[in-house]
Amino acid sequence: MATVEVKVPDIGDFKDVEIIELLVKVGDTVAVDQSLLTVESDKASMEIPSSHAGVVKEMKVKLGDKVGQGVLVLLLESAGAAAPAAAPATASAAAPAAAPAPVAAAVAAPAVAAASVGPVEVRVPDIGDFKEVAVIEVFVKPGDSVKLEQSLITVESDKASMEIPSSHAGVVSELKVKVGDKVKEGSLIALLQGVASAPAAAAVAAAPAPAPAPAAAPAVVAQVVASAPAPAAAMPAHDPTAPKGALPHASPSVRRFARELGVPLHEVVGTGPKGRITQDDVQGFVKRVMAGSIVTAAQKSAAPAGDGGSFPGLLAWPKVDFAKFGPIERKDLSRIQKISGANLHRNWVLIPHVTNHEEADITDLEAFRVATNKENEKSGVKVTMLAFMIKATVAALKKFPQFNASLDGEQIVLKNYFHIGFAADTPNGLVVPVIRDADKKGIFEISAEMSDLAKKARDGKLSPADMTGGCFSISSLGGIGGRYFTPIINAPEVAIMGVCKSSMEPRWDGKQFVPRLILPLSLSWDHRVIDGAAAARFNVYFASLLADFRRIVL
Ligand code: CAO
């Protein structure tokens, strides 16, 4: 057993590049050529392989460190260190660069003179020792205008990914590659029309001087160089004008991992430095899709308006020419309708809803509310029945905490705060503003805040912060009418209280029928978190609070 230093070998023109991933830790057994870490410049990422086999004894670098050729990465306990074939990493790293000298010329030599206005062929430039690499992303389509050096495609080898820039500015008239194609130097990527710029001079200026000819570099170095992206001139940073999400920021190994799982990387939110997507992000995304808390764009588009696409066996949605039956007009859905519709659809399909109905005798509470409003006429604040229901909800959530919860994979998140949402009908559609910390507020404060939020909702001025973080929602149709309904749960909440219009009804008091004001309640709940008995208890308790509000202080 000997201790071997593993250093960063010659990595072409990569200098002072940041470590964005550590792929091994102390105690891991690594094989020769196994990737140890990923480094990333603003142009490309690459994995650094081990020069030796052995067990990692000590890490000498950490995430975020900047490294270059010769930097000590780790110490290995290597059984084979003494073997002559396994040259010390230091020696390997010190080998001269095998950087591909002619890259500058390749980028600088567009196939057609810059002044041309006819179709120009954009080809893969010299990309070092990349041979037959797969196209993993195509960023442009026919009709797109591209700038000089704008990324057109990403190619990927085992160890690195690289974006291939356009040698000209112009409009894409034809694409000659698609995802999955294998390309190499000279492969035709696209035809451009309306070429207007003269790229040669700029590219030559940006290109580095040819690297010295390689000596007999050891095998490991040769392999690293083979993985190394070509000099920077060939790889511009992401074009900020590219469509959002078209260029997910992730290392080759994470891209590969995502592809294996069929994860749409552009839908994953990266939590790594500079928003980079990590393996954990991809795993978390898969977990949330499986738990139903995320619906991918592909899933959504598979089921537009119930075309049966994601429900095999269902009839397709009927296509009807309504104009055949009489005059019609067409109107686009509002932005709110589109957003709330997509959310409601997801919640309706993915949550096993059950709705329990109940009645609350609010005769005394309504009398109290009316009297309170009379006494406080001048205050400008009108106390609403909904404000009492919000207070009653807080008390019921305290008594039945599983209603103040969210499902997160195989865990239930129980909340120790009480933010209550209420559905508000607006000319543009349904929104659910949230009264924060309703447990700390009185009826007047809640009434005033509700009135402000309802006004903001009608004026289309609610901010996202006004509508997020809710624990439980109330949907009141009491001002309109109706008896009972089945409200859809506002995920990630697990229950919602629907309220309809109260009416005077005869109630038996033991001796006679007496007129009482009865409020119909409809509680929808998520059967994955709550069961029917708990829902019935919640409803009975909630109704009892409204029937005698003094119970709230018990
Ligand atoms: N029974 C009888 N009357 C009721 C009542 C009830 N349950 N709830 C309210 N009312 C009365 C009020 O007392 C008020 O009467 P007055 O004008 O005589 O005082 C009147 O109905 C109008 O109330 P309101 O609707 O303006 O006020 P609110 O506090 O009850 O509700 C708000 C406010 C924003 C929730 C409501 O305006 C709203 O938008 N409701 C619709 C919610 C909705 O669309 N839900 C469906 C979601 S699922 O598609």
Residues whose N, C-alpha, C, O or C-beta is under 5 A from the ligand:
A	BS01	CAO	T384 M385 L386 A423 A424 D425 A454 S475 S476 L477 G478 G479 C500 K501 S502
